[in-house]
Amino acid sequence: MQTMEKKLKGTGMNAIQYLSLGQLLSLGSLTQSRLAEIQNITLATMTRLVDRMERDGWVVRDVDTKDARVKHVVPTKKAEEIWKKVSHFGKDVLEQAY
């Protein structure tokens, strides 16, 4: 994780945001609880993470049409743009590890 944090320095993104954004862009919108489950973090931690990502304009929360208590996390155009700049960092880190 430290190597990824170094790569992301100056982007305004941390490693867990990178992983979450990658999941959202590859899988499409997910509920906060599903995203927390995938990342193996608590729902409270994910909520704070999504709060920051929403504040930074990378995601929006959409209310589920069937259950207003459920929020879907949806990546924005800005997320797609930043992803183009940082997506290769994961590959770079893996290559350094081997």
C-alpha positions in Angstrom: 0.0 0.0 0.0 2.9 2.4 0.7 4.1 2.1 -2.8 0.7 2.9 -4.2 0.3 5.9 -1.8 3.6 7.2 -3.2 2.4 6.8 -6.8 -0.9 8.6 -6.0 0.8 11.5 -4.2 -0.4 14.8 -5.7 -3.5 13.2 -7.3 -5.8 13.9 -4.3 -6.5 10.2 -4.1 -5.4 7.5 -1.7 -5.0 3.8 -2.2 -8.4 2.7 -1.0 -10.1 5.4 -3.1 -8.1 4.1 -6.0 -9.3 0.6 -5.4 -12.9 1.7 -4.9 -12.9 3.9 -8.0 -11.5 1.0 -10.0 -14.3 -1.3 -8.8 -17.0 1.3 -9.6 -15.6 2.0 -13.1 -15.3 -1.7 -13.9 -18.5 -3.0 -12.3 -20.7 0.0 -12.6 -22.6 1.6 -9.7 -22.7 -0.4 -6.5 -24.4 0.1 -3.2 -22.2 1.4 -0.4 -22.6 -1.8 1.5 -21.6 -3.9 -1.5 -18.5 -1.7 -2.1 -17.6 -2.0 1.6 -17.9 -5.8 1.3 -15.7 -5.9 -1.8 -13.1 -3.7 -0.2 -13.4 -5.7 3.1 -13.9 -2.6 5.2 -16.8 -1.6 7.5 -19.8 0.2 6.2 -19.0 3.2 8.4 -15.5 3.5 6.9 -16.9 3.2 3.4 -19.5 5.9 4.1 -16.7 8.3 5.1 -14.7 7.3 2.0 -17.7 7.9 -0.2 -18.3 11.2 1.5 -14.8 12.3 0.5 -15.1 11.0 -3.0 -18.4 12.7 -3.4 -17.0 16.0 -2.0 -14.2 15.7 -4.6 -16.6 15.1 -7.4 -15.6 11.6 -8.3 -18.9 9.9 -7.3 -22.5 10.7 -6.7 -25.0 8.8 -4.5 -28.2 7.8 -6.2 -31.2 6.7 -4.2 -32.5 3.2 -5.1 -35.9 3.5 -6.7 -37.2 0.5 -4.8 -35.8 1.3 -1.4 -34.9 4.9 -0.4 -32.6 3.7 2.4 -30.3 2.2 -0.2 -27.7 4.4 -1.9 -25.9 3.5 -5.1 -22.4 5.0 -5.6 -22.0 6.1 -9.2 -18.8 7.3 -10.7 -18.8 10.7 -12.4 -17.2 12.0 -15.6 -14.5 13.5 -13.4 -13.8 10.0 -12.0 -13.4 8.7 -15.6 -10.9 11.5 -16.4 -8.8 11.0 -13.3 -8.8 7.2 -13.8 -7.2 7.7 -17.3 -4.3 9.3 -15.5 -3.9 6.9 -12.6 -5.2 3.5 -13.8 -1.7 2.3 -14.8 -0.4 2.8 -11.3 -1.7 -0.6 -10.1 0.1 -2.4 -12.9 3.3 -0.4 -12.1 3.1 -1.4 -8.5 2.6 -5.1 -9.3 5.6 -5.0 -11.8 7.8 -3.5 -9.1 6.8 -6.3 -6.7 8.1 -9.0 -9.0 
